[in-house]
Structure formats: C-alpha cells, structure tokens
Amino acid sequence: MTSTASPPAPLWIGTYAGGGGTGLYPLTEEGGALGVGPAYPEALNASFGAYASRFDLHYLVDERQEGALGCYRRTDAGWIRVGQVATGGGAPCHVALDATQSWVAIAHYETGSTALFRLDPADGLPIAPPVVHANIGHGPDLDRQRSPHAHWVGFGLDNQMLYVTDLGTDEVLAFAFDADRGTLATPHTAFAAPPGSGPRHMLFHPSHPRTAYLACELSSTVVVLDLEDATLRHRAMVSTLPADWQGANILAHVGANAAGDRLYVSNRGHDSIAVFALDAHGDATPIQHIASGGTSPRFFLLLENEGRMIVVHERDHRVTILDILPDGTLAPTGLAATVPGAAFAFVS
C-alpha cells in the first residue's frame, strides 16, 4: 500500500551511540521513499525530549551513565546547542515540562532518581543544581527489578503534582508541586502496581481528566486508573496482546489521539501497535493489533495533521510510517528507512 497522506513534518530521529548512532538524523521523503540525511553530532543518546515553545528550545536527554540534558535550537543554518547540564543521575530516559514551561523534570533509569530544574526565565536554560529525589525498593523480577528504575515523569493536568513511574519498584510516585517556588513535597505512592508488572509510561489526557493510563512494560498491560485527590485507583486492566499470542513481549510507548477516543501502545516481541477505543468514560477496548514494520518498536510519534504514525524500532534500527485511518486504526504504507541506533522521533 502506498500512502496518499501529506508528507510528514520535518522529522528528526534521536539515536543511541551504542547502537551506532552519531547524533540527530533528519528523515526526509522524496519520490515515495524515505531518506536519511547526515547526523547533527552534538546531540548524542537522545532517547527522549520535550519542546518549550516559550524559549524555542528542545530539551534532549543524553542517556548515558553520567547523564546530561542538552538544550538545542534549530535555526535556518542548522542545529545549535545552547547549553548542557549534568542531570544528577544515571541514564536519564524521560523528560517533561510543567504547564508554565518554567520547570523541567527528568527520570533516571539507572539510578532510579528524579531531578527537577528551574528554567532561567531569560533564556530557558536549566539552573543547577536540581532538586533530586532518589527512590528506594525493588520488585520480584530479579533481572529487571533489583533496584529502582524511574522511567517516566509527568506533571498532572492541573500542574500541582509531579508523577513518576518506577519500573523497578512497581509503583507510581506523586510529589505535590509548587510551580511558584519549585518545591516538591515528600512523595507518596499514588499507585502500587501489580508485583512484577514494571510500570514504564503513564498518560493523562485532557479529554479524560480524571483518568490515567499506566503502561506496564513487563506484564504487557495497560492499567486504567481513576485519579482521586492525587491518588490513582485501579479501574481496569487490559492486555496489549492478542489473546492467542504465546511469545515473549515487553511493551514500550503509550499515546493517544487529540480527540481522546483512541489509545495506542507499542509491543516489543509481538512487534505491533495495539489500538484501543476509548469511550466517553475513558474505558479502553482493544480494536486492532497491527505489525509495526520492524523489530522492537521503542517509540512512536503521532502526526495527526499528516495522518501518520512514525514508529522507531530499536533492535533493527528501522523507522517506519503507518497511516492513521479516519476511524483511528492504522494501516501500513511500505515507507521505511534504516537509522543506526534509532530511539526517538520528534518534529522541528
């Protein structure tokens, strides 16, 4: 099938140096084929990022043992690195901005800690040192849960809480957050996930402000949660796999469309995107499993204006494009490109 959608927005692929990546690669489309341009070499191990329109800056993690956060701006002449700061932990893997774009939070996979930086109101650069919270504990999986592994950070829709998912301790932590002073209260366990489930990413959606979707990597499930005064309560659990699947699988990314009626989750092992219908209450019903077009889909990016999903595969360094159909389900396009160390995709 050949896509008839509009060309994608300017796309960049963040890569792991350990997988052969040498920076940010531009992804282009011409003549019905994808192409990969020369890498911008100053942004290494950019496995996740966030964009602040207030400062026109991209904040990209450098996911290595001595973690760093780079601040980048794309100009007509190309990328420039405006600043870089040590994050105070190992293997930063996720980053989030608060609603005022005055603070940036970072999750560290290796050290299981969370860092919070104030952004300089004049230039948007992080002001060191950060506020750092180190979690403690472990889970039952001796391979993956010997220690804490913070994997996602996110601010609540009211900007009064900072949430952290910890794959290593099977919990979601919640910090009361004061955006004026930048203080974080001592966290409490907002949700104790099933033992061994490995919470990876969580999603709040404005269409369902009292609902959260917790993607659990090790159990290949999404837990639908009710938000009650900064506490998350179990409502339902749905598998991201077909009922007849018998192979090994871990899930990765979770996202939703702007309308809030479709939820997407990537499966690594089954190598698919699971699509769920969300009803008016935010309850999730599986409606599709579609091959992602590569091995181990670590991340996907929804480009709804172009009718496309960009899927980044870590194992075979492959970036593919799926069409988003009018009903929110997905279809293959046949468009793919090889990007060494592929980990993350964003537009700029």
Stockholm file with secondary structure:
# STOCKHOLM 1.0

chainA/1-348         MTSTASPPAPLWIGTYAGGGGTGLYPLTEEGGALGVGPAYPEALNASFGAYASRFDLHYLVDERQEGALGCYRRTDAGWIRVGQVATGGGAPCHVALDATQSWVAIAHYETGSTALFRLDPADGLPIAPPVVHANIGHGPDLDRQRSPHAHWVGFGLDNQMLYVTDLGTDEVLAFAFDADRGTLATPHTAFAAPPGSGPRHMLFHPSHPRTAYLACELSSTVVVLDLEDATLRHRAMVSTLPADWQGANILAHVGANAAGDRLYVSNRGHDSIAVFALDAHGDATPIQHIASGGTSPRFFLLLENEGRMIVVHERDHRVTILDILPDGTLAPTGLAATVPGAAFAFVS
#=GR chainA/1-348 SS CCCCSCCCCSEEEEECGGGTCCSBEEEEEETTEEEECCCBTTCCSCCCEEEETTTTEEEEEECSSSCEEEEEEEETTEEEEEEEEECSSSSEEEEEECTTSSEEEEEETTTCEEEEEEECTTTCCEEEEEEEEECCCCCSCTTTCSSCCEEEEEECTTSSEEEEEETTTTEEEEEEEETTTTEECCCEEEEECCTTCCEEEEEEETTEEEEEEEEETTTTEEEEEEEETTEEEEEEEEESSCTTCCSCCEEEEEEECTTSSEEEEEEETTTEEEEEEECTTCCEEEEEEEECSSSCEEEEEEEGGGTEEEEEETTTTEEEEEEECTTSCEEEEEEEEECTTEEEEEEC
#=GC SS_cons         CCCCSCCCCSEEEEECGGGTCCSBEEEEEETTEEEECCCBTTCCSCCCEEEETTTTEEEEEECSSSCEEEEEEEETTEEEEEEEEECSSSSEEEEEECTTSSEEEEEETTTCEEEEEEECTTTCCEEEEEEEEECCCCCSCTTTCSSCCEEEEEECTTSSEEEEEETTTTEEEEEEEETTTTEECCCEEEEECCTTCCEEEEEEETTEEEEEEEEETTTTEEEEEEEETTEEEEEEEEESSCTTCCSCCEEEEEEECTTSSEEEEEEETTTEEEEEEECTTCCEEEEEEEECSSSCEEEEEEEGGGTEEEEEETTTTEEEEEEECTTSCEEEEEEEEECTTEEEEEEC
//
